[in-house]
């Protein structure tokens, strides 16, 4: 059984950011960080239900299904041609 570690609390920490670490060239660099934060806040305000979220995900999967099936069919055709050529 794992015990959860308690976060250390510092008396002088008020949650403010002193230096912006979003530096060009770093792997986490995001030039539009403020815009993305604003978009994220707007999305949280939408209050999408679980059922609506599942419907959106299903719609996205159904949109990509023809491309996925085409790729699988092309792979199968190539494998059949290779099998016929080597036989």
C-alpha positions in Angstrom: 0.0 0.0 0.0 1.5 3.3 -1.1 1.1 6.3 1.0 0.5 9.6 -0.8 3.1 12.2 -0.2 2.0 15.5 1.1 3.0 18.5 -0.9 5.4 20.8 0.9 3.9 24.1 1.8 6.1 27.1 2.1 5.1 30.1 4.1 6.5 32.6 1.5 4.9 31.0 -1.5 1.8 32.9 -2.8 1.6 31.1 -6.2 2.9 34.0 -8.4 5.3 33.4 -11.2 8.4 35.4 -10.9 10.1 34.6 -14.2 8.5 33.4 -17.4 10.2 30.1 -18.3 8.6 30.0 -21.8 11.9 30.6 -23.5 12.5 30.2 -27.2 14.5 27.0 -28.0 13.2 25.0 -25.1 11.1 21.9 -25.7 8.1 23.3 -23.9 8.2 26.7 -25.7 4.8 27.9 -26.7 4.7 31.3 -28.5 0.9 31.6 -28.0 0.7 30.5 -24.4 -1.6 33.4 -23.3 -4.0 32.7 -26.2 -4.0 29.0 -25.4 -4.7 29.7 -21.8 -7.6 31.9 -22.8 -9.0 29.2 -25.2 -8.7 26.6 -22.4 -10.7 28.8 -20.0 -13.4 29.4 -22.6 -13.7 25.6 -23.2 -14.0 25.0 -19.5 -16.9 27.5 -19.3 -18.9 25.5 -21.9 -19.8 22.8 -19.4 -20.1 19.9 -21.8 -21.8 16.8 -20.4 -20.2 13.4 -20.4 -22.7 12.2 -23.0 -22.0 15.1 -25.3 -18.2 14.5 -24.9 -18.6 10.9 -25.9 -20.8 11.9 -28.9 -18.0 14.3 -30.1 -15.3 11.6 -29.7 -17.5 9.1 -31.6 -18.0 11.6 -34.4 -14.3 12.2 -34.7 -13.6 8.4 -34.9 -16.3 8.0 -37.5 -14.8 10.9 -39.5 -11.3 9.2 -39.6 -12.7 5.7 -40.2 -12.7 5.9 -44.1 -9.0 7.0 -44.1 -8.1 4.3 -41.6 -9.9 1.6 -43.6 -8.2 2.8 -46.8 -4.8 2.5 -45.3 -5.5 -1.0 -44.0 -6.9 -2.1 -47.4 -3.7 -0.7 -49.1 -1.5 -2.6 -46.7 -3.4 -5.8 -47.3 -3.2 -5.4 -51.1 0.5 -4.8 -50.9 1.0 -7.8 -48.7 -1.1 -10.0 -51.1 1.0 -8.7 -54.1 4.2 -9.5 -52.3 2.9 -13.0 -51.4 2.0 -13.6 -55.0 5.3 -12.3 -56.3 7.3 -14.5 -54.0 5.2 -17.6 -54.5 
